[in-house]
Amino acid sequence: MVSALVVSTFTNELGTRKTKIFSFIAALSFGVMSGFDIGGKADATRSGWRHLTTAILKFKNDPCYSYDQLIDAYSEGEALVGNVPFHTQGSVTTLSSPIPNASVKHE
C-alpha cells in the first residue's frame, strides 16, 4: 500500500528506475495478499485458536472433560483453520497443511 502511494504521489521525484521498483513492490504485495486470501486465513486462525482455548479451559476446569475430547477439539480447530487456498484466474488450488490428520490413530 505504501509503495503504491509513493509511486502515485512522487512519480516525478523518483525517476524511472525507482518508480519501476516501487511499482513492482506494490504489484507483488497486492498479488500475494489477494492470491493467498491472507485476511480470510487470519480470521480462520482466530476462530480455531478460540475453539482450542475454550477446550483447554474446559479440560483444566471440568473433571468430566476428557483428554479425548481435548484432542477432538484440536482436530476441529485445525479444520476451522483449513488449508491455504491459492487463487489464480478462474481456479482455486489448495496447498495441503504440513500438520498430520489428528483423527488418525497411531499405535
PDB file as gemmi writes it, atoms N, CA and C in Angstrom:
CRYST1    1.000    1.000    1.000  90.00  90.00  90.00 P 1                      
ATOM      1  N   MET A   1       0.825  -1.179   0.000  1.00  0.00           N  
ATOM      2  CA  MET A   1       0.000   0.000   0.000  1.00  0.00           C  
ATOM      3  C   MET A   1       0.880   1.258   0.000  1.00  0.00           C  
ATOM      4  N   VAL A   2       1.907   1.248   0.837  1.00  0.00           N  
ATOM      5  CA  VAL A   2       2.816   2.391   0.913  1.00  0.00           C  
ATOM      6  C   VAL A   2       3.522   2.602  -0.428  1.00  0.00           C  
ATOM      7  N   SER A   3       3.962   1.516  -1.044  1.00  0.00           N  
ATOM      8  CA  SER A   3       4.640   1.639  -2.340  1.00  0.00           C  
ATOM      9  C   SER A   3       3.720   2.249  -3.392  1.00  0.00           C  
ATOM     10  N   ALA A   4       2.473   1.853  -3.408  1.00  0.00           N  
ATOM     11  CA  ALA A   4       1.524   2.405  -4.373  1.00  0.00           C  
ATOM     12  C   ALA A   4       1.307   3.891  -4.114  1.00  0.00           C  
ATOM     13  N   LEU A   5       1.226   4.278  -2.849  1.00  0.00           N  
ATOM     14  CA  LEU A   5       1.064   5.691  -2.519  1.00  0.00           C  
ATOM     15  C   LEU A   5       2.307   6.506  -2.906  1.00  0.00           C  
ATOM     16  N   VAL A   6       3.480   5.946  -2.677  1.00  0.00           N  
ATOM     17  CA  VAL A   6       4.724   6.640  -3.039  1.00  0.00           C  
ATOM     18  C   VAL A   6       4.784   6.857  -4.553  1.00  0.00           C  
ATOM     19  N   VAL A   7       4.467   5.817  -5.320  1.00  0.00           N  
ATOM     20  CA  VAL A   7       4.513   5.934  -6.781  1.00  0.00           C  
ATOM     21  C   VAL A   7       3.500   6.961  -7.275  1.00  0.00           C  
ATOM     22  N   SER A   8       2.290   6.912  -6.729  1.00  0.00           N  
ATOM     23  CA  SER A   8       1.264   7.835  -7.220  1.00  0.00           C  
ATOM     24  C   SER A   8       1.516   9.284  -6.796  1.00  0.00           C  
ATOM     25  N   THR A   9       2.220   9.481  -5.692  1.00  0.00           N  
ATOM     26  CA  THR A   9       2.449  10.837  -5.189  1.00  0.00           C  
ATOM     27  C   THR A   9       3.758  11.447  -5.695  1.00  0.00           C  
ATOM     28  N   PHE A  10       4.811  10.651  -5.767  1.00  0.00           N  
ATOM     29  CA  PHE A  10       6.143  11.186  -6.064  1.00  0.00           C  
ATOM     30  C   PHE A  10       6.747  10.649  -7.365  1.00  0.00           C  
ATOM     31  N   THR A  11       5.935  10.427  -8.382  1.00  0.00           N  
ATOM     32  CA  THR A  11       6.421   9.856  -9.641  1.00  0.00           C  
ATOM     33  C   THR A  11       7.531  10.700 -10.261  1.00  0.00           C  
ATOM     34  N   ASN A  12       7.345  11.983 -10.327  1.00  0.00           N  
ATOM     35  CA  ASN A  12       8.356  12.854 -10.951  1.00  0.00           C  
ATOM     36  C   ASN A  12       9.652  12.881 -10.145  1.00  0.00           C  
ATOM     37  N   GLU A  13       9.544  12.898  -8.826  1.00  0.00           N  
ATOM     38  CA  GLU A  13      10.726  12.984  -7.975  1.00  0.00           C  
ATOM     39  C   GLU A  13      11.528  11.681  -7.943  1.00  0.00           C  
ATOM     40  N   LEU A  14      10.858  10.557  -8.115  1.00  0.00           N  
ATOM     41  CA  LEU A  14      11.521   9.247  -8.011  1.00  0.00           C  
ATOM     42  C   LEU A  14      12.400   8.936  -9.219  1.00  0.00           C  
ATOM     43  N   GLY A  15      12.003   9.338 -10.369  1.00  0.00           N  
ATOM     44  CA  GLY A  15      12.716   8.942 -11.581  1.00  0.00           C  
ATOM     45  C   GLY A  15      12.221   7.592 -12.065  1.00  0.00           C  
ATOM     46  N   THR A  16      12.674   7.193 -13.236  1.00  0.00           N  
ATOM     47  CA  THR A  16      12.174   5.971 -13.869  1.00  0.00           C  
ATOM     48  C   THR A  16      12.518   4.710 -13.086  1.00  0.00           C  
ATOM     49  N   ARG A  17      13.756   4.546 -12.680  1.00  0.00           N  
ATOM     50  CA  ARG A  17      14.191   3.310 -12.006  1.00  0.00           C  
ATOM     51  C   ARG A  17      13.463   3.098 -10.680  1.00  0.00           C  
ATOM     52  N   LYS A  18      13.426   4.110  -9.823  1.00  0.00           N  
ATOM     53  CA  LYS A  18      12.757   3.969  -8.525  1.00  0.00           C  
ATOM     54  C   LYS A  18      11.249   3.809  -8.686  1.00  0.00           C  
ATOM     55  N   THR A  19      10.665   4.454  -9.684  1.00  0.00           N  
ATOM     56  CA  THR A  19       9.239   4.287  -9.938  1.00  0.00           C  
ATOM     57  C   THR A  19       8.937   2.839 -10.301  1.00  0.00           C  
ATOM     58  N   LYS A  20       9.786   2.235 -11.134  1.00  0.00           N  
ATOM     59  CA  LYS A  20       9.600   0.827 -11.500  1.00  0.00           C  
ATOM     60  C   LYS A  20       9.752  -0.081 -10.285  1.00  0.00           C  
ATOM     61  N   ILE A  21      10.719   0.192  -9.430  1.00  0.00           N  
ATOM     62  CA  ILE A  21      10.948  -0.636  -8.239  1.00  0.00           C  
ATOM     63  C   ILE A  21       9.746  -0.558  -7.302  1.00  0.00           C  
ATOM     64  N   PHE A  22       9.286   0.646  -6.996  1.00  0.00           N  
ATOM     65  CA  PHE A  22       8.143   0.803  -6.100  1.00  0.00           C  
ATOM     66  C   PHE A  22       6.872   0.223  -6.713  1.00  0.00           C  
ATOM     67  N   SER A  23       6.705   0.360  -8.020  1.00  0.00           N  
ATOM     68  CA  SER A  23       5.537  -0.223  -8.697  1.00  0.00           C  
ATOM     69  C   SER A  23       5.557  -1.741  -8.613  1.00  0.00           C  
ATOM     70  N   PHE A  24       6.747  -2.330  -8.795  1.00  0.00           N  
ATOM     71  CA  PHE A  24       6.882  -3.785  -8.686  1.00  0.00           C  
ATOM     72  C   PHE A  24       6.541  -4.253  -7.279  1.00  0.00           C  
ATOM     73  N   ILE A  25       7.056  -3.578  -6.273  1.00  0.00           N  
ATOM     74  CA  ILE A  25       6.770  -3.945  -4.871  1.00  0.00           C  
ATOM     75  C   ILE A  25       5.268  -3.853  -4.593  1.00  0.00           C  
ATOM     76  N   ALA A  26       4.626  -2.801  -5.079  1.00  0.00           N  
ATOM     77  CA  ALA A  26       3.184  -2.645  -4.876  1.00  0.00           C  
ATOM     78  C   ALA A  26       2.407  -3.779  -5.544  1.00  0.00           C  
ATOM     79  N   ALA A  27       2.741  -4.086  -6.782  1.00  0.00           N  
ATOM     80  CA  ALA A  27       2.034  -5.148  -7.505  1.00  0.00           C  
ATOM     81  C   ALA A  27       2.251  -6.510  -6.851  1.00  0.00           C  
ATOM     82  N   LEU A  28       3.481  -6.782  -6.440  1.00  0.00           N  
ATOM     83  CA  LEU A  28       3.778  -8.049  -5.772  1.00  0.00           C  
ATOM     84  C   LEU A  28       3.015  -8.176  -4.456  1.00  0.00           C  
ATOM     85  N   SER A  29       2.983  -7.116  -3.685  1.00  0.00           N  
ATOM     86  CA  SER A  29       2.277  -7.133  -2.396  1.00  0.00           C  
ATOM     87  C   SER A  29       0.788  -7.381  -2.578  1.00  0.00           C  
ATOM     88  N   PHE A  30       0.175  -6.671  -3.518  1.00  0.00           N  
ATOM     89  CA  PHE A  30      -1.249  -6.870  -3.767  1.00  0.00           C  
ATOM     90  C   PHE A  30      -1.522  -8.277  -4.299  1.00  0.00           C  
ATOM     91  N   GLY A  31      -0.637  -8.788  -5.124  1.00  0.00           N  
ATOM     92  CA  GLY A  31      -0.805 -10.146  -5.644  1.00  0.00           C  
ATOM     93  C   GLY A  31      -0.752 -11.200  -4.563  1.00  0.00           C  
ATOM     94  N   VAL A  32       0.188 -11.066  -3.655  1.00  0.00           N  
ATOM     95  CA  VAL A  32       0.306 -12.026  -2.551  1.00  0.00           C  
ATOM     96  C   VAL A  32      -0.910 -11.933  -1.634  1.00  0.00           C  
ATOM     97  N   MET A  33      -1.309 -10.711  -1.300  1.00  0.00           N  
ATOM     98  CA  MET A  33      -2.462 -10.530  -0.408  1.00  0.00           C  
ATOM     99  C   MET A  33      -3.740 -11.119  -1.001  1.00  0.00           C  
ATOM    100  N   SER A  34      -3.968 -10.904  -2.276  1.00  0.00           N  
ATOM    101  CA  SER A  34      -5.196 -11.418  -2.887  1.00  0.00           C  
ATOM    102  C   SER A  34      -5.074 -12.884  -3.271  1.00  0.00           C  
ATOM    103  N   GLY A  35      -3.907 -13.305  -3.682  1.00  0.00           N  
ATOM    104  CA  GLY A  35      -3.728 -14.686  -4.128  1.00  0.00           C  
ATOM    105  C   GLY A  35      -3.846 -15.710  -3.016  1.00  0.00           C  
ATOM    106  N   PHE A  36      -3.413 -15.358  -1.805  1.00  0.00           N  
ATOM    107  CA  PHE A  36      -3.443 -16.309  -0.701  1.00  0.00           C  
ATOM    108  C   PHE A  36      -4.543 -16.021   0.306  1.00  0.00           C  
ATOM    109  N   ASP A  37      -5.399 -15.045   0.064  1.00  0.00           N  
ATOM    110  CA  ASP A  37      -6.511 -14.700   0.960  1.00  0.00           C  
ATOM    111  C   ASP A  37      -6.028 -14.595   2.410  1.00  0.00           C  
ATOM    112  N   ILE A  38      -5.066 -13.719   2.641  1.00  0.00           N  
ATOM    113  CA  ILE A  38      -4.454 -13.562   3.952  1.00  0.00           C  
ATOM    114  C   ILE A  38      -5.481 -13.164   5.011  1.00  0.00           C  
ATOM    115  N   GLY A  39      -6.399 -12.264   4.671  1.00  0.00           N  
ATOM    116  CA  GLY A  39      -7.421 -11.835   5.625  1.00  0.00           C  
ATOM    117  C   GLY A  39      -8.325 -12.977   6.051  1.00  0.00           C  
ATOM    118  N   GLY A  40      -8.765 -13.778   5.091  1.00  0.00           N  
ATOM    119  CA  GLY A  40      -9.615 -14.931   5.412  1.00  0.00           C  
ATOM    120  C   GLY A  40      -8.885 -15.957   6.261  1.00  0.00           C  
ATOM    121  N   LYS A  41      -7.597 -16.166   5.956  1.00  0.00           N  
ATOM    122  CA  LYS A  41      -6.805 -17.123   6.725  1.00  0.00           C  
ATOM    123  C   LYS A  41      -6.621 -16.628   8.164  1.00  0.00           C  
ATOM    124  N   ALA A  42      -6.418 -15.320   8.337  1.00  0.00           N  
ATOM    125  CA  ALA A  42      -6.272 -14.755   9.682  1.00  0.00           C  
ATOM    126  C   ALA A  42      -7.555 -14.928  10.489  1.00  0.00           C  
ATOM    127  N   ASP A  43      -8.715 -14.706   9.861  1.00  0.00           N  
ATOM    128  CA  ASP A  43      -9.991 -14.908  10.550  1.00  0.00           C  
ATOM    129  C   ASP A  43     -10.177 -16.369  10.952  1.00  0.00           C  
ATOM    130  N   ALA A  44      -9.851 -17.272  10.053  1.00  0.00           N  
ATOM    131  CA  ALA A  44      -9.984 -18.701  10.339  1.00  0.00           C  
ATOM    132  C   ALA A  44      -9.037 -19.122  11.459  1.00  0.00           C  
ATOM    133  N   THR A  45      -7.845 -18.567  11.479  1.00  0.00           N  
ATOM    134  CA  THR A  45      -6.871 -18.899  12.527  1.00  0.00           C  
ATOM    135  C   THR A  45      -7.371 -18.424  13.886  1.00  0.00           C  
ATOM    136  N   ARG A  46      -7.937 -17.228  13.933  1.00  0.00           N  
ATOM    137  CA  ARG A  46      -8.501 -16.734  15.200  1.00  0.00           C  
ATOM    138  C   ARG A  46      -9.643 -17.620  15.667  1.00  0.00           C  
ATOM    139  N   SER A  47     -10.493 -18.069  14.760  1.00  0.00           N  
ATOM    140  CA  SER A  47     -11.606 -18.953  15.128  1.00  0.00           C  
ATOM    141  C   SER A  47     -11.092 -20.276  15.684  1.00  0.00           C  
ATOM    142  N   GLY A  48     -10.098 -20.848  15.019  1.00  0.00           N  
ATOM    143  CA  GLY A  48      -9.505 -22.102  15.507  1.00  0.00           C  
ATOM    144  C   GLY A  48      -8.849 -21.923  16.859  1.00  0.00           C  
ATOM    145  N   TRP A  49      -8.156 -20.794  17.058  1.00  0.00           N  
ATOM    146  CA  TRP A  49      -7.494 -20.515  18.336  1.00  0.00           C  
ATOM    147  C   TRP A  49      -8.527 -20.379  19.450  1.00  0.00           C  
ATOM    148  N   ARG A  50      -9.635 -19.681  19.197  1.00  0.00           N  
ATOM    149  CA  ARG A  50     -10.689 -19.533  20.206  1.00  0.00           C  
ATOM    150  C   ARG A  50     -11.300 -20.887  20.563  1.00  0.00           C  
ATOM    151  N   HIS A  51     -11.520 -21.711  19.551  1.00  0.00           N  
ATOM    152  CA  HIS A  51     -12.099 -23.039  19.783  1.00  0.00           C  
ATOM    153  C   HIS A  51     -11.179 -23.883  20.672  1.00  0.00           C  
ATOM    154  N   LEU A  52      -9.899 -23.884  20.367  1.00  0.00           N  
ATOM    155  CA  LEU A  52      -8.951 -24.670  21.148  1.00  0.00           C  
ATOM    156  C   LEU A  52      -8.773 -24.097  22.547  1.00  0.00           C  
ATOM    157  N   THR A  53      -8.746 -22.779  22.688  1.00  0.00           N  
ATOM    158  CA  THR A  53      -8.615 -22.163  24.008  1.00  0.00           C  
ATOM    159  C   THR A  53      -9.794 -22.532  24.896  1.00  0.00           C  
ATOM    160  N   THR A  54     -10.995 -22.522  24.340  1.00  0.00           N  
ATOM    161  CA  THR A  54     -12.183 -22.930  25.101  1.00  0.00           C  
ATOM    162  C   THR A  54     -12.058 -24.384  25.560  1.00  0.00           C  
ATOM    163  N   ALA A  55     -11.587 -25.243  24.672  1.00  0.00           N  
ATOM    164  CA  ALA A  55     -11.418 -26.657  25.024  1.00  0.00           C  
ATOM    165  C   ALA A  55     -10.370 -26.831  26.122  1.00  0.00           C  
ATOM    166  N   ILE A  56      -9.288 -26.077  26.065  1.00  0.00           N  
ATOM    167  CA  ILE A  56      -8.241 -26.167  27.088  1.00  0.00           C  
ATOM    168  C   ILE A  56      -8.795 -25.737  28.439  1.00  0.00           C  
ATOM    169  N   LEU A  57      -9.560 -24.655  28.468  1.00  0.00           N  
ATOM    170  CA  LEU A  57     -10.160 -24.194  29.723  1.00  0.00           C  
ATOM    171  C   LEU A  57     -11.128 -25.230  30.289  1.00  0.00           C  
ATOM    172  N   LYS A  58     -11.926 -25.844  29.407  1.00  0.00           N  
ATOM    173  CA  LYS A  58     -12.824 -26.911  29.869  1.00  0.00           C  
ATOM    174  C   LYS A  58     -12.029 -28.083  30.423  1.00  0.00           C  
ATOM    175  N   PHE A  59     -10.957 -28.465  29.747  1.00  0.00           N  
ATOM    176  CA  PHE A  59     -10.127 -29.590  30.180  1.00  0.00           C  
ATOM    177  C   PHE A  59      -9.510 -29.318  31.555  1.00  0.00           C  
ATOM    178  N   LYS A  60      -9.058 -28.081  31.778  1.00  0.00           N  
ATOM    179  CA  LYS A  60      -8.427 -27.730  33.054  1.00  0.00           C  
ATOM    180  C   LYS A  60      -9.430 -27.619  34.200  1.00  0.00           C  
ATOM    181  N   ASN A  61     -10.651 -27.189  33.899  1.00  0.00           N  
ATOM    182  CA  ASN A  61     -11.596 -26.854  34.967  1.00  0.00           C  
ATOM    183  C   ASN A  61     -12.775 -27.798  35.116  1.00  0.00           C  
ATOM    184  N   ASP A  62     -12.983 -28.685  34.188  1.00  0.00           N  
ATOM    185  CA  ASP A  62     -14.112 -29.613  34.254  1.00  0.00           C  
ATOM    186  C   ASP A  62     -13.569 -31.038  34.298  1.00  0.00           C  
ATOM    187  N   PRO A  63     -13.696 -31.709  35.436  1.00  0.00           N  
ATOM    188  CA  PRO A  63     -13.151 -33.067  35.538  1.00  0.00           C  
ATOM    189  C   PRO A  63     -13.823 -34.068  34.585  1.00  0.00           C  
ATOM    190  N   CYS A  64     -15.006 -33.744  34.094  1.00  0.00           N  
ATOM    191  CA  CYS A  64     -15.703 -34.638  33.166  1.00  0.00           C  
ATOM    192  C   CYS A  64     -15.213 -34.483  31.724  1.00  0.00           C  
ATOM    193  N   TYR A  65     -14.443 -33.417  31.462  1.00  0.00           N  
ATOM    194  CA  TYR A  65     -13.939 -33.172  30.107  1.00  0.00           C  
ATOM    195  C   TYR A  65     -12.683 -34.016  29.914  1.00  0.00           C  
ATOM    196  N   SER A  66     -12.739 -34.954  28.976  1.00  0.00           N  
ATOM    197  CA  SER A  66     -11.669 -35.936  28.828  1.00  0.00           C  
ATOM    198  C   SER A  66     -10.558 -35.470  27.887  1.00  0.00           C  
ATOM    199  N   TYR A  67      -9.462 -36.192  27.957  1.00  0.00           N  
ATOM    200  CA  TYR A  67      -8.327 -35.942  27.069  1.00  0.00           C  
ATOM    201  C   TYR A  67      -8.724 -36.179  25.616  1.00  0.00           C  
ATOM    202  N   ASP A  68      -9.554 -37.198  25.387  1.00  0.00           N  
ATOM    203  CA  ASP A  68     -10.022 -37.474  24.021  1.00  0.00           C  
ATOM    204  C   ASP A  68     -10.859 -36.311  23.478  1.00  0.00           C  
ATOM    205  N   GLN A  69     -11.673 -35.680  24.335  1.00  0.00           N  
ATOM    206  CA  GLN A  69     -12.450 -34.521  23.902  1.00  0.00           C  
ATOM    207  C   GLN A  69     -11.525 -33.355  23.537  1.00  0.00           C  
ATOM    208  N   LEU A  70     -10.443 -33.211  24.296  1.00  0.00           N  
ATOM    209  CA  LEU A  70      -9.473 -32.164  24.005  1.00  0.00           C  
ATOM    210  C   LEU A  70      -8.795 -32.414  22.650  1.00  0.00           C  
ATOM    211  N   ILE A  71      -8.453 -33.645  22.386  1.00  0.00           N  
ATOM    212  CA  ILE A  71      -7.848 -33.994  21.096  1.00  0.00           C  
ATOM    213  C   ILE A  71      -8.842 -33.749  19.961  1.00  0.00           C  
ATOM    214  N   ASP A  72     -10.101 -34.099  20.172  1.00  0.00           N  
ATOM    215  CA  ASP A  72     -11.128 -33.836  19.160  1.00  0.00           C  
ATOM    216  C   ASP A  72     -11.272 -32.331  18.902  1.00  0.00           C  
ATOM    217  N   ALA A  73     -11.219 -31.531  19.971  1.00  0.00           N  
ATOM    218  CA  ALA A  73     -11.308 -30.073  19.823  1.00  0.00           C  
ATOM    219  C   ALA A  73     -10.111 -29.538  19.039  1.00  0.00           C  
ATOM    220  N   TYR A  74      -8.940 -30.118  19.263  1.00  0.00           N  
ATOM    221  CA  TYR A  74      -7.755 -29.722  18.498  1.00  0.00           C  
ATOM    222  C   TYR A  74      -7.969 -30.006  17.014  1.00  0.00           C  
ATOM    223  N   SER A  75      -8.489 -31.174  16.705  1.00  0.00           N  
ATOM    224  CA  SER A  75      -8.760 -31.550  15.325  1.00  0.00           C  
ATOM    225  C   SER A  75      -9.791 -30.616  14.694  1.00  0.00           C  
ATOM    226  N   GLU A  76     -10.833 -30.265  15.454  1.00  0.00           N  
ATOM    227  CA  GLU A  76     -11.851 -29.335  14.960  1.00  0.00           C  
ATOM    228  C   GLU A  76     -11.252 -27.946  14.721  1.00  0.00           C  
ATOM    229  N   GLY A  77     -10.361 -27.515  15.610  1.00  0.00           N  
ATOM    230  CA  GLY A  77      -9.687 -26.229  15.431  1.00  0.00           C  
ATOM    231  C   GLY A  77      -8.841 -26.215  14.177  1.00  0.00           C  
ATOM    232  N   GLU A  78      -8.145 -27.309  13.922  1.00  0.00           N  
ATOM    233  CA  GLU A  78      -7.350 -27.426  12.688  1.00  0.00           C  
ATOM    234  C   GLU A  78      -8.251 -27.371  11.461  1.00  0.00           C  
ATOM    235  N   ALA A  79      -9.429 -28.004  11.555  1.00  0.00           N  
ATOM    236  CA  ALA A  79     -10.365 -27.978  10.427  1.00  0.00           C  
ATOM    237  C   ALA A  79     -10.885 -26.558  10.183  1.00  0.00           C  
ATOM    238  N   LEU A  80     -11.078 -25.795  11.270  1.00  0.00           N  
ATOM    239  CA  LEU A  80     -11.514 -24.402  11.120  1.00  0.00           C  
ATOM    240  C   LEU A  80     -10.462 -23.584  10.380  1.00  0.00           C  
ATOM    241  N   VAL A  81      -9.198 -23.802  10.698  1.00  0.00           N  
ATOM    242  CA  VAL A  81      -8.120 -23.077  10.036  1.00  0.00           C  
ATOM    243  C   VAL A  81      -8.028 -23.509   8.578  1.00  0.00           C  
ATOM    244  N   GLY A  82      -8.093 -24.797   8.326  1.00  0.00           N  
ATOM    245  CA  GLY A  82      -8.097 -25.313   6.962  1.00  0.00           C  
ATOM    246  C   GLY A  82      -6.756 -25.193   6.267  1.00  0.00           C  
ATOM    247  N   ASN A  83      -6.781 -25.443   4.980  1.00  0.00           N  
ATOM    248  CA  ASN A  83      -5.592 -25.369   4.145  1.00  0.00           C  
ATOM    249  C   ASN A  83      -5.419 -23.951   3.605  1.00  0.00           C  
ATOM    250  N   VAL A  84      -4.341 -23.724   2.913  1.00  0.00           N  
ATOM    251  CA  VAL A  84      -4.073 -22.418   2.321  1.00  0.00           C  
ATOM    252  C   VAL A  84      -4.579 -22.427   0.884  1.00  0.00           C  
ATOM    253  N   PRO A  85      -5.659 -21.665   0.598  1.00  0.00           N  
ATOM    254  CA  PRO A  85      -6.139 -21.614  -0.784  1.00  0.00           C  
ATOM    255  C   PRO A  85      -5.309 -20.623  -1.595  1.00  0.00           C  
ATOM    256  N   PHE A  86      -4.976 -20.992  -2.805  1.00  0.00           N  
ATOM    257  CA  PHE A  86      -4.261 -20.093  -3.706  1.00  0.00           C  
ATOM    258  C   PHE A  86      -5.172 -19.801  -4.874  1.00  0.00           C  
ATOM    259  N   HIS A  87      -5.550 -18.529  -5.033  1.00  0.00           N  
ATOM    260  CA  HIS A  87      -6.479 -18.114  -6.078  1.00  0.00           C  
ATOM    261  C   HIS A  87      -5.704 -17.663  -7.315  1.00  0.00           C  
ATOM    262  N   THR A  88      -5.968 -18.337  -8.418  1.00  0.00           N  
ATOM    263  CA  THR A  88      -5.447 -17.886  -9.709  1.00  0.00           C  
ATOM    264  C   THR A  88      -6.649 -17.505 -10.551  1.00  0.00           C  
ATOM    265  N   GLN A  89      -6.425 -16.946 -11.697  1.00  0.00           N  
ATOM    266  CA  GLN A  89      -7.554 -16.562 -12.535  1.00  0.00           C  
ATOM    267  C   GLN A  89      -8.389 -17.776 -12.882  1.00  0.00           C  
ATOM    268  N   GLY A  90      -9.629 -17.785 -12.396  1.00  0.00           N  
ATOM    269  CA  GLY A  90     -10.568 -18.831 -12.753  1.00  0.00           C  
ATOM    270  C   GLY A  90     -10.469 -20.124 -11.962  1.00  0.00           C  
ATOM    271  N   SER A  91      -9.521 -20.252 -11.028  1.00  0.00           N  
ATOM    272  CA  SER A  91      -9.428 -21.504 -10.280  1.00  0.00           C  
ATOM    273  C   SER A  91      -8.885 -21.251  -8.881  1.00  0.00           C  
ATOM    274  N   VAL A  92      -9.066 -22.258  -8.036  1.00  0.00           N  
ATOM    275  CA  VAL A  92      -8.523 -22.220  -6.681  1.00  0.00           C  
ATOM    276  C   VAL A  92      -7.752 -23.508  -6.459  1.00  0.00           C  
ATOM    277  N   THR A  93      -6.513 -23.388  -6.043  1.00  0.00           N  
ATOM    278  CA  THR A  93      -5.678 -24.533  -5.717  1.00  0.00           C  
ATOM    279  C   THR A  93      -5.463 -24.535  -4.216  1.00  0.00           C  
ATOM    280  N   THR A  94      -5.544 -25.704  -3.582  1.00  0.00           N  
ATOM    281  CA  THR A  94      -5.346 -25.790  -2.145  1.00  0.00           C  
ATOM    282  C   THR A  94      -4.002 -26.419  -1.855  1.00  0.00           C  
ATOM    283  N   LEU A  95      -3.191 -25.708  -1.080  1.00  0.00           N  
ATOM    284  CA  LEU A  95      -1.917 -26.241  -0.627  1.00  0.00           C  
ATOM    285  C   LEU A  95      -2.170 -26.990   0.657  1.00  0.00           C  
ATOM    286  N   SER A  96      -1.733 -28.216   0.748  1.00  0.00           N  
ATOM    287  CA  SER A  96      -2.036 -29.018   1.923  1.00  0.00           C  
ATOM    288  C   SER A  96      -1.247 -28.557   3.135  1.00  0.00           C  
ATOM    289  N   SER A  97      -1.845 -28.801   4.292  1.00  0.00           N  
ATOM    290  CA  SER A  97      -1.240 -28.415   5.564  1.00  0.00           C  
ATOM    291  C   SER A  97      -0.150 -29.407   5.947  1.00  0.00           C  
ATOM    292  N   PRO A  98       0.951 -28.944   6.561  1.00  0.00           N  
ATOM    293  CA  PRO A  98       2.005 -29.867   6.976  1.00  0.00           C  
ATOM    294  C   PRO A  98       1.651 -30.629   8.242  1.00  0.00           C  
ATOM    295  N   ILE A  99       0.529 -30.298   8.880  1.00  0.00           N  
ATOM    296  CA  ILE A  99       0.128 -30.952  10.116  1.00  0.00           C  
ATOM    297  C   ILE A  99      -0.621 -32.220   9.770  1.00  0.00           C  
ATOM    298  N   PRO A 100      -0.238 -33.344  10.367  1.00  0.00           N  
ATOM    299  CA  PRO A 100      -0.916 -34.604  10.052  1.00  0.00           C  
ATOM    300  C   PRO A 100      -2.341 -34.605  10.558  1.00  0.00           C  
ATOM    301  N   ASN A 101      -3.149 -35.486  10.003  1.00  0.00           N  
ATOM    302  CA  ASN A 101      -4.542 -35.615  10.387  1.00  0.00           C  
ATOM    303  C   ASN A 101      -4.637 -36.132  11.823  1.00  0.00           C  
ATOM    304  N   ALA A 102      -5.279 -35.343  12.697  1.00  0.00           N  
ATOM    305  CA  ALA A 102      -5.357 -35.702  14.115  1.00  0.00           C  
ATOM    306  C   ALA A 102      -6.325 -36.845  14.370  1.00  0.00           C  
ATOM    307  N   SER A 103      -7.219 -37.146  13.397  1.00  0.00           N  
ATOM    308  CA  SER A 103      -8.200 -38.207  13.610  1.00  0.00           C  
ATOM    309  C   SER A 103      -7.600 -39.592  13.369  1.00  0.00           C  
ATOM    310  N   VAL A 104      -6.403 -39.673  12.802  1.00  0.00           N  
ATOM    311  CA  VAL A 104      -5.756 -40.955  12.554  1.00  0.00           C  
ATOM    312  C   VAL A 104      -5.134 -41.439  13.846  1.00  0.00           C  
ATOM    313  N   LYS A 105      -5.460 -42.650  14.266  1.00  0.00           N  
ATOM    314  CA  LYS A 105      -4.931 -43.225  15.499  1.00  0.00           C  
ATOM    315  C   LYS A 105      -3.571 -43.843  15.247  1.00  0.00           C  
ATOM    316  N   HIS A 106      -2.610 -43.461  16.073  1.00  0.00           N  
ATOM    317  CA  HIS A 106      -1.254 -44.013  15.959  1.00  0.00           C  
ATOM    318  C   HIS A 106      -1.026 -44.975  17.123  1.00  0.00           C  
ATOM    319  N   GLU A 107      -0.443 -46.087  16.844  1.00  0.00           N  
ATOM    320  CA  GLU A 107      -0.195 -47.067  17.898  1.00  0.00           C  
ATOM    321  C   GLU A 107       1.267 -47.203  18.187  1.00  0.00           C  
TER     322      GLU A 107                                                      
END                                                                             
